[in-house]
Amino acid sequence: MPVPMTGIRTGFENVAEYTVAEISLKVKSTVEDNFGRLRVRGEVSRVSKPRSGHVYFSFKQDGHTLDAVIWRSTAQRLPKLPEEGMEYLATGKLTTFSGNSRYQMIVDKIEPAGKGALLELLEELKAKLRGEGLFDESRKKPLPELPEIIGVVTSPTGAVIQDILHRLRDRFPRRVLVWPVIVQGENCAREVAEAIRGFNDLNSAQAIPKPDVLIVARGGGSVEDLWGFNEEIVARAVFDSAIPVISAIGHETDTTLIDFVADVRAPTPTAAAEIAVPVQRDLVQRLDALSLRVAATIGRGIARKRQRLSDLSRLLPKASSLLAANSQRLDFAASRLSGAVQAKLQVRRLAVARLHGGLRPSNRTQEARRNLDRLGSRLDSCYSDSCRRSRYRFQGIASRLAVRLLERSIGEKSARLLTTGERASRSYSAKVRASRTKVDGLDRLRISLGYKQTLKRGFSVVRTRNDIVKSKAAASRATALEIEFYDGKLEVRRSER
């Protein structure tokens, strides 16, 4: 309200007289009542930031200036303070400062004026961060092939989180942790940066696990709406993140500062979900194809080894050929030995005959002759047995020698082939066991779902000659019925009255 003034009139002049305080109050109330709250656009100059925390500056345009001040409490809430030479759009109220008879604007909100100013500010910050290496491709982290946990930084009430969850369910369901933030306004940049750092501070000892990949997402909007994701604090939080980050801000044509810092940029939030996880069906098909390739490779390897072993075995001499020469030498030796023994015996007989001719026959001589004949027969028999045993022994030694030669020539290759075959056999055995277990489970399921189990609980099946009876009318028309219980069937015939 205007402050009433007390004018002092003198007798000499017809002019109102005021005190200095009255003038200051009158001017102050006049300015504030006539202007109230307003918005001012202009170029900022003479920015001053004293220790008090207040910010003093001036707007200038076409030679005119307007002093302005941002109180410390307001300056602490602003995302960015005004800079010299930039054009801004400020909101506040006009008032006077009685200390030196001037008017000024008290600013409670200030932002760059127009899209061009915002883009200019963005380019300056982009150049600064590029010079520090925040955009280098060499520092970007690879995404995990199949993350177990996905962290999402976005608004919990928007359509973005629903699109991400829906796409993840369609492709490959994963556990999702949502860190709710506001995605527009003064506190957007601070909350997004805190969410990224918060996810990185999680560890396995806590109840909430640490995600394997982060998605920072927001729907489309104007440059002003997306400005929170152009703040330096958000870009540095993404750069410092040990977890790979996928940026999904706006539509495909929208570009923000964190798109350059993030490890991967997605054109839309839905595309971010597609980048984060593969398609489950594709993975199953790939595994099946790899299994078939492994089985085919093992089969071809075994076939090649078997053919190689067959080729080598054909090059080796047969056991009969290795034994033939030695067997022949044994036969020759045996035949010569028999003739030598017979000749030796003949010589001994002649000597005995000569001695016998010079002696008179006697009972003793006849007994000796009989003993000599018996000894000769036994000698012949022993010789034949000895030759036979020697031949058998030589043949056994030759057979073992041939087997050892064969084993030594093919030992290493056959051992490697057998090892490969055993591994393949174990692999196929494991696969057969898994298939048998699956078939057994399906058979048990078939039995548990069969109607025989229902009959155990007291139910029965009623049939006619051609079909199952499903109604009372069908039963009344039938002349003969067959009722099946769990333990057998019973035929029922209608009696004629």
DRENPAFI-874050 format. One record per residue (C-alpha): residue number from 1; residue in one letter; chain; x, y, z. Coordinates in steps of 0.05 Angstrom, whole numbers, plus 32768, in hexadecimal, padded with zeros to 4 digits. Layout:
REM residues N
> num; residu; chaine; xx; yy; zz
> NUM; a; A; X; Y; Z
...
END
This chain:
REM residues 497
> num; residu; chaine; xx; yy; zz
> 1; m; A; 8000; 8000; 8000
> 2; p; A; 8019; 8047; 7FF2
> 3; v; A; 8035; 8069; 802F
> 4; p; A; 8010; 80A9; 803F
> 5; m; A; 803A; 80E7; 8039
> 6; t; A; 8038; 8125; 8064
> 7; g; A; 8044; 8162; 803B
> 8; i; A; 8060; 81A0; 8060
> 9; r; A; 804A; 81E1; 8040
> 10; t; A; 806D; 8222; 8050
> 11; g; A; 8051; 8266; 804A
> 12; f; A; 8082; 8279; 8014
> 13; e; A; 8079; 8241; 7FE0
> 14; n; A; 803D; 8219; 7FC8
> 15; v; A; 8068; 81D8; 7FBF
> 16; a; A; 8061; 8197; 7FE6
> 17; e; A; 809C; 8184; 8012
> 18; y; A; 80B0; 813B; 801F
> 19; t; A; 80E3; 8116; 8048
> 20; v; A; 8116; 80E9; 8026
> 21; a; A; 80F6; 80AB; 8044
> 22; e; A; 80B1; 80C0; 802B
> 23; i; A; 80CC; 80C9; 7FE5
> 24; s; A; 80EE; 8084; 7FE6
> 25; l; A; 80AF; 8061; 7FFF
> 26; k; A; 8083; 8085; 7FCC
> 27; v; A; 80B0; 8072; 7F92
> 28; k; A; 80B6; 802A; 7FAB
> 29; s; A; 806B; 8020; 7FB1
> 30; t; A; 805E; 8041; 7F6E
> 31; v; A; 8090; 8014; 7F4A
> 32; e; A; 8079; 7FD3; 7F6B
> 33; d; A; 802F; 7FE3; 7F62
> 34; n; A; 8035; 7FF4; 7F19
> 35; f; A; 8062; 7FBB; 7F03
> 36; g; A; 8059; 7F82; 7F35
> 37; r; A; 8075; 7F40; 7F1A
> 38; l; A; 8093; 7F42; 7ED5
> 39; r; A; 80C3; 7F20; 7EA3
> 40; v; A; 80FF; 7F43; 7E85
> 41; r; A; 8129; 7F2E; 7E49
> 42; g; A; 816F; 7F4C; 7E40
> 43; e; A; 81BA; 7F42; 7E3D
> 44; v; A; 81DC; 7F38; 7E80
> 45; s; A; 8217; 7F64; 7E92
> 46; r; A; 8240; 7F78; 7ED0
> 47; v; A; 8235; 7F37; 7EF6
> 48; s; A; 824C; 7F3B; 7F3E
> 49; k; A; 824D; 7F02; 7F71
> 50; p; A; 8263; 7F1B; 7FB5
> 51; r; A; 826F; 7EEF; 7FF2
> 52; s; A; 8229; 7EFA; 800B
> 53; g; A; 8210; 7EC9; 7FD6
> 54; h; A; 81E4; 7EFC; 7FB2
> 55; v; A; 81ED; 7F07; 7F67
> 56; y; A; 81EB; 7F4D; 7F4B
> 57; f; A; 81E9; 7F5D; 7F01
> 58; s; A; 81C7; 7F89; 7ECC
> 59; f; A; 819C; 7F7F; 7E8F
> 60; k; A; 81AF; 7FAB; 7E54
> 61; q; A; 818D; 7FB8; 7E11
> 62; d; A; 8195; 7FF1; 7DE0
> 63; g; A; 81BA; 801D; 7E11
> 64; h; A; 8189; 8011; 7E4B
> 65; t; A; 819A; 7FEB; 7E8A
> 66; l; A; 8173; 7FCB; 7EC2
> 67; d; A; 8195; 7FB6; 7F03
> 68; a; A; 8182; 7F72; 7F1E
> 69; v; A; 8191; 7F47; 7F5B
> 70; i; A; 8189; 7EFD; 7F6B
> 71; w; A; 8187; 7EF1; 7FB6
> 72; r; A; 81B3; 7EB9; 7FD2
> 73; s; A; 8178; 7E8B; 7FE3
> 74; t; A; 8160; 7E8F; 7F9B
> 75; a; A; 81A6; 7E88; 7F7D
> 76; q; A; 81B1; 7E47; 7FA2
> 77; r; A; 8173; 7E28; 7F80
> 78; l; A; 8184; 7E3E; 7F39
> 79; p; A; 81A4; 7E09; 7F0C
> 80; k; A; 81D1; 7E3D; 7EEB
> 81; l; A; 81E2; 7E86; 7EFD
> 82; p; A; 81E2; 7EBC; 7EC7
> 83; e; A; 8221; 7EC7; 7E9F
> 84; e; A; 823E; 7F07; 7E81
> 85; g; A; 8228; 7F15; 7E39
> 86; m; A; 81F0; 7EE1; 7E36
> 87; e; A; 81A7; 7EF3; 7E29
> 88; y; A; 8177; 7EDC; 7E5F
> 89; l; A; 812D; 7EDD; 7E6F
> 90; a; A; 8123; 7EEF; 7EB8
> 91; t; A; 80E4; 7EED; 7EE3
> 92; g; A; 80DC; 7F16; 7F23
> 93; k; A; 80C2; 7F58; 7F3D
> 94; l; A; 80D8; 7FA0; 7F36
> 95; t; A; 80E9; 7FC8; 7F75
> 96; t; A; 8115; 8002; 7F8B
> 97; f; A; 8153; 8006; 7FB5
> 98; s; A; 8150; 8043; 7FE2
> 99; g; A; 8199; 8040; 7FF3
> 100; n; A; 81AD; 8065; 7FB3
> 101; s; A; 816B; 8079; 7F93
> 102; r; A; 8168; 8044; 7F5C
> 103; y; A; 8138; 800D; 7F47
> 104; q; A; 8149; 7FC4; 7F3B
> 105; m; A; 812B; 7F81; 7F2B
> 106; i; A; 812A; 7F48; 7F5E
> 107; v; A; 8132; 7F08; 7F34
> 108; d; A; 8117; 7EC5; 7F4D
> 109; k; A; 811C; 7E9F; 7F0B
> 110; i; A; 814B; 7EA7; 7ED0
> 111; e; A; 8158; 7E7E; 7E92
> 112; p; A; 817B; 7E87; 7E4F
> 113; a; A; 814F; 7EAD; 7E1E
> 114; g; A; 8139; 7E84; 7DE2
> 115; k; A; 8150; 7E43; 7DC3
> 116; g; A; 818C; 7E63; 7DA3
> 117; a; A; 81A8; 7E78; 7DE5
> 118; l; A; 819E; 7E33; 7E02
> 119; l; A; 81C0; 7E12; 7DC7
> 120; e; A; 81FA; 7E43; 7DCC
> 121; l; A; 8201; 7E32; 7E16
> 122; l; A; 81FE; 7DE8; 7E05
> 123; e; A; 8234; 7DEE; 7DD0
> 124; e; A; 8262; 7E11; 7E01
> 125; l; A; 8259; 7DDA; 7E35
> 126; k; A; 8260; 7DA4; 7E00
> 127; a; A; 82A2; 7DC1; 7DE9
> 128; k; A; 82BB; 7DC3; 7E31
> 129; l; A; 82A9; 7D7A; 7E3F
> 130; r; A; 82C5; 7D63; 7DFC
> 131; g; A; 8307; 7D84; 7E0D
> 132; e; A; 8309; 7D5D; 7E4E
> 133; g; A; 82FF; 7D1B; 7E2A
> 134; l; A; 82B8; 7D0B; 7E42
> 135; f; A; 82A1; 7CFA; 7DFB
> 136; d; A; 82DC; 7CCC; 7DE8
> 137; e; A; 82C6; 7C8A; 7DCA
> 138; s; A; 8301; 7C66; 7DEB
> 139; r; A; 82E3; 7C73; 7E30
> 140; k; A; 829E; 7C56; 7E21
> 141; k; A; 828E; 7C15; 7E44
> 142; p; A; 8270; 7BD8; 7E1F
> 143; l; A; 822A; 7BC2; 7E31
> 144; p; A; 8221; 7B7D; 7E51
> 145; e; A; 8208; 7B47; 7E22
> 146; l; A; 81CE; 7B33; 7E50
> 147; p; A; 81C6; 7B5F; 7E8E
> 148; e; A; 81A6; 7B41; 7ECC
> 149; i; A; 818E; 7B83; 7EE9
> 150; i; A; 817D; 7BC4; 7EC3
> 151; g; A; 817B; 7C07; 7EE6
> 152; v; A; 814C; 7C3C; 7ECA
> 153; v; A; 8150; 7C86; 7EDB
> 154; t; A; 810F; 7CA7; 7EC7
> 155; s; A; 80CB; 7CC0; 7EE0
> 156; p; A; 80A4; 7C86; 7EFF
> 157; t; A; 8061; 7CA2; 7EE8
> 158; g; A; 806E; 7CAF; 7E9E
> 159; a; A; 8064; 7C83; 7E61
> 160; v; A; 80AF; 7C7A; 7E58
> 161; i; A; 80B8; 7C47; 7E90
> 162; q; A; 807C; 7C1F; 7E76
> 163; d; A; 8099; 7C1E; 7E30
> 164; i; A; 80DC; 7C04; 7E4B
> 165; l; A; 80BC; 7BCE; 7E76
> 166; h; A; 808E; 7BB7; 7E3D
> 167; r; A; 80C8; 7BB1; 7E0C
> 168; l; A; 80F2; 7B8B; 7E3F
> 169; r; A; 80BA; 7B59; 7E4B
> 170; d; A; 80B3; 7B4E; 7E00
> 171; r; A; 80FE; 7B43; 7DF3
> 172; f; A; 811D; 7B25; 7E32
> 173; p; A; 80FE; 7B31; 7E77
> 174; r; A; 8131; 7B4D; 7EA7
> 175; r; A; 812F; 7B6B; 7EEE
> 176; v; A; 8126; 7BB6; 7EEB
> 177; l; A; 8136; 7BE9; 7F21
> 178; v; A; 8117; 7C2F; 7F18
> 179; w; A; 8135; 7C6D; 7F39
> 180; p; A; 80FD; 7CA1; 7F36
> 181; v; A; 8112; 7CE7; 7F23
> 182; i; A; 80F1; 7D25; 7F06
> 183; v; A; 8103; 7D2C; 7EBC
> 184; q; A; 80F5; 7D76; 7EB4
> 185; g; A; 8100; 7DB5; 7EDB
> 186; e; A; 8134; 7DD4; 7F09
> 187; n; A; 8143; 7D95; 7F33
> 188; c; A; 8145; 7D65; 7EF7
> 189; a; A; 8191; 7D66; 7EED
> 190; r; A; 81A1; 7D5E; 7F37
> 191; e; A; 8171; 7D23; 7F41
> 192; v; A; 8189; 7CFF; 7F01
> 193; a; A; 81D2; 7D07; 7F16
> 194; e; A; 81C3; 7CEE; 7F5C
> 195; a; A; 819D; 7CB1; 7F40
> 196; i; A; 81D8; 7C9D; 7F14
> 197; r; A; 8209; 7CA4; 7F4E
> 198; g; A; 81D8; 7C7F; 7F7C
> 199; f; A; 81D5; 7C43; 7F4D
> 200; n; A; 8221; 7C41; 7F4A
> 201; d; A; 8227; 7C43; 7F97
> 202; l; A; 81FE; 7C03; 7F9E
> 203; n; A; 8224; 7BC2; 7FAF
> 204; s; A; 8216; 7B78; 7FB7
> 205; a; A; 8212; 7B7E; 8003
> 206; q; A; 81D4; 7BAA; 7FFF
> 207; a; A; 818C; 7B92; 7FF6
> 208; i; A; 8187; 7BB6; 7FB3
> 209; p; A; 81B9; 7B99; 7F81
> 210; k; A; 81E4; 7BC2; 7F53
> 211; p; A; 81CA; 7BC6; 7F0B
> 212; d; A; 81F3; 7BAC; 7ED0
> 213; v; A; 81DC; 7BE5; 7EA2
> 214; l; A; 81B9; 7C28; 7EAA
> 215; i; A; 8184; 7C49; 7E7E
> 216; v; A; 8179; 7C94; 7E86
> 217; a; A; 8137; 7CA2; 7E62
> 218; r; A; 8105; 7CD9; 7E55
> 219; g; A; 80CF; 7CE7; 7E21
> 220; g; A; 80D3; 7D1D; 7DEC
> 221; g; A; 80CD; 7D68; 7DF8
> 222; s; A; 80E8; 7DAD; 7DE8
> 223; v; A; 812F; 7DC3; 7DF4
> 224; e; A; 811A; 7DE3; 7E35
> 225; d; A; 80F7; 7DA4; 7E4C
> 226; l; A; 8135; 7D79; 7E3F
> 227; w; A; 8166; 7DAC; 7E5A
> 228; g; A; 8170; 7D86; 7E9B
> 229; f; A; 8196; 7D50; 7E73
> 230; n; A; 81C4; 7D85; 7E56
> 231; e; A; 81DF; 7D99; 7E9B
> 232; e; A; 8229; 7D8D; 7EAA
> 233; i; A; 8219; 7D68; 7EEB
> 234; v; A; 81F2; 7D33; 7EC5
> 235; a; A; 8228; 7D2B; 7E90
> 236; r; A; 825E; 7D21; 7EC4
> 237; a; A; 8234; 7CEF; 7EEB
> 238; v; A; 822B; 7CC5; 7EAC
> 239; f; A; 8276; 7CC9; 7E9D
> 240; d; A; 8289; 7CB4; 7EE4
> 241; s; A; 8258; 7C79; 7EE4
> 242; a; A; 8279; 7C35; 7EE9
> 243; i; A; 8239; 7C16; 7ECE
> 244; p; A; 822E; 7C1C; 7E83
> 245; v; A; 81FA; 7C52; 7E73
> 246; i; A; 81C7; 7C54; 7E3A
> 247; s; A; 81AA; 7C99; 7E2D
> 248; a; A; 8162; 7C9B; 7E12
> 249; i; A; 814C; 7CE4; 7E16
> 250; g; A; 8114; 7CFC; 7DEA
> 251; h; A; 8108; 7CE5; 7DA3
> 252; e; A; 813A; 7CD3; 7D6D
> 253; t; A; 8143; 7D1C; 7D58
> 254; d; A; 8150; 7D34; 7D9F
> 255; t; A; 8198; 7D39; 7DB5
> 256; t; A; 81B0; 7D49; 7DFC
> 257; l; A; 81F4; 7D4F; 7E1C
> 258; i; A; 81F2; 7D0A; 7E3E
> 259; d; A; 81E8; 7CE9; 7DF9
> 260; f; A; 8232; 7CFA; 7DEB
> 261; v; A; 824B; 7CE2; 7E2F
> 262; a; A; 8221; 7CA2; 7E35
> 263; d; A; 823E; 7C60; 7E1F
> 264; v; A; 8204; 7C54; 7DEE
> 265; r; A; 81CF; 7C84; 7DD4
> 266; a; A; 8189; 7C69; 7DC5
> 267; p; A; 815A; 7C91; 7D98
> 268; t; A; 811E; 7C83; 7DC5
> 269; p; A; 8112; 7C62; 7E0A
> 270; t; A; 80F4; 7C26; 7DE7
> 271; a; A; 8133; 7C1E; 7DBD
> 272; a; A; 815C; 7C22; 7DFD
> 273; a; A; 8138; 7BE4; 7E17
> 274; e; A; 8146; 7BC1; 7DD5
> 275; i; A; 8190; 7BD3; 7DDA
> 276; a; A; 8195; 7BBB; 7E22
> 277; v; A; 817D; 7B73; 7E17
> 278; p; A; 817D; 7B43; 7DDC
> 279; v; A; 8140; 7B1C; 7DC3
> 280; q; A; 8137; 7ADC; 7DEB
> 281; r; A; 8120; 7AB4; 7DAE
> 282; d; A; 815E; 7AC9; 7D87
> 283; l; A; 818B; 7AB0; 7DBF
> 284; v; A; 8168; 7A6D; 7DC1
> 285; q; A; 816F; 7A66; 7D76
> 286; r; A; 81B8; 7A78; 7D7A
> 287; l; A; 81C4; 7A44; 7DB0
> 288; d; A; 81A1; 7A0F; 7D88
> 289; a; A; 81C9; 7A20; 7D4A
> 290; l; A; 820A; 7A1E; 7D72
> 291; s; A; 81F7; 79DB; 7D90
> 292; l; A; 81EB; 79BE; 7D4B
> 293; r; A; 822E; 79DB; 7D32
> 294; v; A; 8253; 79BD; 7D6E
> 295; a; A; 8233; 7979; 7D63
> 296; a; A; 8242; 797B; 7D18
> 297; t; A; 828A; 7990; 7D25
> 298; i; A; 8295; 7958; 7D57
> 299; g; A; 8276; 7926; 7D27
> 300; r; A; 82A2; 793C; 7CED
> 301; g; A; 82E0; 7939; 7D1A
> 302; i; A; 82D1; 78F3; 7D30
> 303; a; A; 82C4; 78DE; 7CE8
> 304; r; A; 8306; 78FC; 7CD1
> 305; k; A; 832C; 78D9; 7D0A
> 306; r; A; 8309; 7897; 7CFA
> 307; q; A; 831B; 789C; 7CB0
> 308; r; A; 8363; 78AF; 7CC2
> 309; l; A; 8369; 7873; 7CF0
> 310; s; A; 834D; 7846; 7CBA
> 311; d; A; 837F; 7861; 7C87
> 312; l; A; 83B9; 7857; 7CB8
> 313; s; A; 83A3; 7810; 7CC9
> 314; r; A; 83A4; 77FD; 7C7F
> 315; l; A; 83ED; 7814; 7C7A
> 316; l; A; 8403; 77E7; 7CB4
> 317; p; A; 841A; 779F; 7CA5
> 318; k; A; 83ED; 7766; 7CBA
> 319; a; A; 83FF; 773C; 7CF6
> 320; s; A; 8402; 76FC; 7CCC
> 321; s; A; 8436; 771B; 7C9E
> 322; l; A; 8461; 772F; 7CDA
> 323; l; A; 845E; 76E8; 7CF6
> 324; a; A; 8466; 76C2; 7CB4
> 325; a; A; 84B2; 76C5; 7CAE
> 326; n; A; 84BE; 76B1; 7CF7
> 327; s; A; 848B; 7679; 7CF2
> 328; q; A; 84AD; 765F; 7CB4
> 329; r; A; 84F2; 7660; 7CD6
> 330; l; A; 84D3; 763A; 7D10
> 331; d; A; 84B8; 7605; 7CE2
> 332; f; A; 84FC; 75FC; 7CC0
> 333; a; A; 851E; 75F7; 7D04
> 334; a; A; 84EC; 75C4; 7D1C
> 335; s; A; 84F4; 7599; 7CDE
> 336; r; A; 8540; 7599; 7CE4
> 337; l; A; 853D; 758A; 7D2E
> 338; s; A; 8512; 754D; 7D22
> 339; g; A; 8542; 7531; 7CEE
> 340; a; A; 857E; 753F; 7D1B
> 341; v; A; 855F; 751A; 7D55
> 342; q; A; 854D; 74DF; 7D29
> 343; a; A; 8594; 74DC; 7D0D
> 344; k; A; 85B1; 74E0; 7D53
> 345; l; A; 8584; 74A7; 7D6A
> 346; q; A; 8598; 747D; 7D2E
> 347; v; A; 85E1; 7487; 7D3E
> 348; r; A; 85D4; 7472; 7D86
> 349; r; A; 85AD; 7434; 7D6E
> 350; l; A; 85E6; 741F; 7D41
> 351; a; A; 8618; 7426; 7D79
> 352; v; A; 85EC; 73FD; 7DA6
> 353; a; A; 85E4; 73C8; 7D71
> 354; r; A; 862F; 73C2; 7D68
> 355; l; A; 8638; 73BA; 7DB3
> 356; h; A; 85FF; 7388; 7DB4
> 357; g; A; 8621; 735E; 7D7F
> 358; g; A; 865F; 7356; 7DAA
> 359; l; A; 8639; 7343; 7DE8
> 360; r; A; 8612; 7306; 7DF8
> 361; p; A; 85C8; 730F; 7DFE
> 362; s; A; 85B0; 7310; 7E44
> 363; n; A; 8574; 7324; 7E6A
> 364; r; A; 8597; 7363; 7E81
> 365; t; A; 85A7; 7376; 7E39
> 366; q; A; 8560; 736B; 7E23
> 367; e; A; 8546; 7394; 7E5D
> 368; a; A; 8575; 73CC; 7E4B
> 369; r; A; 855F; 73C9; 7E03
> 370; r; A; 8516; 73CF; 7E19
> 371; n; A; 8528; 740A; 7E45
> 372; l; A; 854C; 742A; 7E0C
> 373; d; A; 8510; 7422; 7DDF
> 374; r; A; 84E3; 7441; 7E13
> 375; l; A; 8512; 747B; 7E1D
> 376; g; A; 8514; 7486; 7DD2
> 377; s; A; 84C9; 7488; 7DCE
> 378; r; A; 84C4; 74B8; 7E08
> 379; l; A; 84FA; 74E3; 7DE8
> 380; d; A; 84D2; 74E7; 7DA7
> 381; s; A; 8493; 74FA; 7DCD
> 382; c; A; 84B7; 752E; 7DF7
> 383; y; A; 84D7; 754B; 7DB9
> 384; s; A; 8494; 7551; 7D96
> 385; d; A; 8474; 7572; 7DD4
> 386; s; A; 84B0; 75A2; 7DDB
> 387; c; A; 84AC; 75B6; 7D92
> 388; r; A; 8461; 75C2; 7D97
> 389; r; A; 8468; 75EC; 7DD7
> 390; s; A; 84A2; 7614; 7DB8
> 391; r; A; 8478; 7622; 7D7A
> 392; y; A; 843C; 7639; 7DA4
> 393; r; A; 8469; 7664; 7DCF
> 394; f; A; 848A; 7684; 7D93
> 395; q; A; 8447; 7692; 7D73
> 396; g; A; 842E; 76B4; 7DB4
> 397; i; A; 846D; 76DF; 7DB8
> 398; a; A; 8467; 76F2; 7D6F
> 399; s; A; 841D; 7704; 7D78
> 400; r; A; 842B; 7730; 7DB4
> 401; l; A; 8464; 7751; 7D8E
> 402; a; A; 8437; 7761; 7D53
> 403; v; A; 8401; 777D; 7D81
> 404; r; A; 8433; 77AA; 7DA4
> 405; l; A; 844D; 77C3; 7D61
> 406; l; A; 8405; 77D3; 7D4C
> 407; e; A; 83F6; 77F6; 7D8E
> 408; r; A; 8436; 781F; 7D8A
> 409; s; A; 8427; 7837; 7D43
> 410; i; A; 83E0; 784D; 7D4F
> 411; g; A; 83E2; 785B; 7D9A
> 412; e; A; 83E6; 78A7; 7D9A
> 413; k; A; 83B2; 78B3; 7D63
> 414; s; A; 8381; 7881; 7D7E
> 415; a; A; 8389; 789E; 7DC4
> 416; r; A; 8378; 78E3; 7DAB
> 417; l; A; 833D; 78C9; 7D83
> 418; l; A; 8323; 78A2; 7DC0
> 419; t; A; 832A; 78E0; 7DEB
> 420; t; A; 8302; 7909; 7DB9
> 421; g; A; 82CF; 78D2; 7DB3
> 422; e; A; 82C7; 78CD; 7DFE
> 423; r; A; 82BB; 7917; 7E04
> 424; a; A; 8287; 7915; 7DCC
> 425; s; A; 8268; 78D8; 7DEC
> 426; r; A; 8262; 78FA; 7E2F
> 427; s; A; 8244; 7938; 7E0E
> 428; y; A; 8210; 790F; 7DE8
> 429; s; A; 8202; 78E5; 7E26
> 430; a; A; 81F4; 7924; 7E4E
> 431; k; A; 81C6; 793D; 7E18
> 432; v; A; 81A2; 78F9; 7E15
> 433; r; A; 819A; 78F9; 7E61
> 434; a; A; 817D; 793F; 7E5F
> 435; s; A; 814C; 792B; 7E28
> 436; r; A; 8139; 78EB; 7E4D
> 437; t; A; 812C; 7914; 7E8D
> 438; k; A; 8100; 7944; 7E66
> 439; v; A; 80DA; 790B; 7E45
> 440; d; A; 80D0; 78E9; 7E89
> 441; g; A; 80B5; 792B; 7EA5
> 442; l; A; 8085; 7932; 7E6B
> 443; d; A; 806E; 78EA; 7E74
> 444; r; A; 8060; 78F6; 7EBE
> 445; l; A; 803A; 7934; 7EAC
> 446; r; A; 8012; 790D; 7E78
> 447; i; A; 8001; 78D8; 7EAC
> 448; s; A; 7FED; 790C; 7EE1
> 449; l; A; 7FC0; 7930; 7EB0
> 450; g; A; 7FA1; 78F1; 7E93
> 451; y; A; 7F5B; 78DD; 7EA3
> 452; k; A; 7F72; 789E; 7EC7
> 453; q; A; 7F88; 78C9; 7F02
> 454; t; A; 7F43; 78E8; 7F03
> 455; l; A; 7F24; 78A3; 7F07
> 456; k; A; 7F4D; 7896; 7F46
> 457; r; A; 7F28; 78CE; 7F69
> 458; g; A; 7EE4; 78AC; 7F60
> 459; f; A; 7ECF; 78C2; 7F1B
> 460; s; A; 7EBB; 7894; 7EE1
> 461; v; A; 7EB3; 7896; 7E95
> 462; v; A; 7E71; 7881; 7E76
> 463; r; A; 7E72; 786A; 7E2D
> 464; t; A; 7E43; 784E; 7DFA
> 465; r; A; 7E5A; 7823; 7DC1
> 466; n; A; 7E71; 785F; 7D97
> 467; d; A; 7E7E; 789A; 7DC5
> 468; i; A; 7E84; 78B6; 7E0C
> 469; v; A; 7E42; 78C7; 7E2D
> 470; k; A; 7E42; 7910; 7E40
> 471; s; A; 7DF9; 791C; 7E55
> 472; k; A; 7DBF; 78FB; 7E79
> 473; a; A; 7D95; 78FB; 7E39
> 474; a; A; 7DCB; 78D4; 7E14
> 475; a; A; 7DCF; 78A2; 7E4C
> 476; s; A; 7D83; 7898; 7E4D
> 477; r; A; 7D83; 7889; 7E02
> 478; a; A; 7DBA; 7855; 7E05
> 479; t; A; 7DA8; 780B; 7E0B
> 480; a; A; 7DEC; 77F6; 7E25
> 481; l; A; 7E21; 781E; 7E4B
> 482; e; A; 7E69; 7810; 7E5D
> 483; i; A; 7E81; 7830; 7E9E
> 484; e; A; 7ECC; 7835; 7EA8
> 485; f; A; 7EE7; 7839; 7EEF
> 486; y; A; 7F2F; 783E; 7F06
> 487; d; A; 7F35; 77F3; 7F10
> 488; g; A; 7F0D; 77DB; 7ED4
> 489; k; A; 7ECF; 77E1; 7EA7
> 490; l; A; 7E87; 77CD; 7EB4
> 491; e; A; 7E52; 77C2; 7E7E
> 492; v; A; 7E0A; 77D6; 7E8E
> 493; r; A; 7DCE; 77C2; 7E63
> 494; r; A; 7D88; 77DE; 7E68
> 495; s; A; 7D54; 77AA; 7E79
> 496; e; A; 7D16; 77A7; 7E4E
> 497; r; A; 7CD4; 77B0; 7E73
END
